[in-house]
C-alpha cells in the first residue's frame, strides 16, 4: 500500500500566523505586567527605595526574568512616586 499526502506550504501565511501568535503572547504579558505594576504602585507608594527594589527583584526572579541595576533603581523610584504602569518606566 502506498500513501501520498500533498501539502501546500505557504511560507508567507506561516510567518503571519507565527507573528500573530507572538504578538498575542506579548500583549498578554504586557497586560499582566500593567496589572501587577498598578498593584505594586498603590502598595509601595512612599515606601523606602530598598524595600521597593527588593520587591522588584522578587517580581522578576519569580518570572525567571532579570533586571539591571540602573533599571531597578529607575523602576523603584517611579513606583515610589505611585506611577501605575511599566510603560511609564520606559527610558
N, C-alpha and C positions, 0 to 999 in steps of 0.2 A: 504494500500500500504506500502510495506517495501522496503527501500533503503539501500543498503550496499555499502560502499566505502572501498576498500582495499588500505592502504597506506604502502609503503615500505620505512621506515625511516632508513637512513644510517647515524649514528652519526658522523663517521669519515668524510664523504663528507660534512655534515652540518658544522662541525667545520672548515674544509678547506675553505668553502665558506665565513664563518664569518671572518676568519683571512685574506682572500684575500680582503674583503671589508674594513676591518680595516686598513690594510696596505696601501690601496689606499688612504684612508682618511688622514692618517699620511703623506703620500707623498705630497698630495695636500697642507696641512698646511705648511709643510717644504718648499715647493716651494714658497708659498705666503710669508712666513717669509723671505726667501732669497731675494726676490724682494724688500720687504719693508726695510730690513736692508741695502741693497745696496743703496737704495734711501736715507735713513737716513744718511749713512756714507758719501755720497757725499755732502749732505746738511749741516751736522753738524760737519764735519771735522774742527778741530781747535777751535770750539766754547767752551765756558765755561762749565765745568762739570755740574754745577747746571742746565743750560739750557738743556743739553742733558738728564740729569736724569728726568727732568720734561716731556720731550718728551717721554721717555721710559715709565714712569708711565702712561701717557695718552694712549700710544700704548697698553699696557697690559690691562688697565682698559676698554678701548673700546672693547676689545675682551673677556671681563669677565675673564681675567687672573690675575695672581698675580706674583710678582717678589720680591724676598727677597732683603733686603738692601745690603748685600755683592754682590749679582748678579747685582743689579742696578749699583753699583759703578764699578764693573768689566766691564760690558757691555758699560757703559758710557765712560770709559777710552779707550776701544777698538774702539768705534765709533769716539771718538775724534781724534784718530790716523788715521782714514779713512779706517779701516778694513771694508770689504763689506759683510760678511756673519756671521750669528749667529753660524755657525759651528766653526768659529774661536774663538768663545766665550766659547766653552765647556771647563770645568775645568779639 
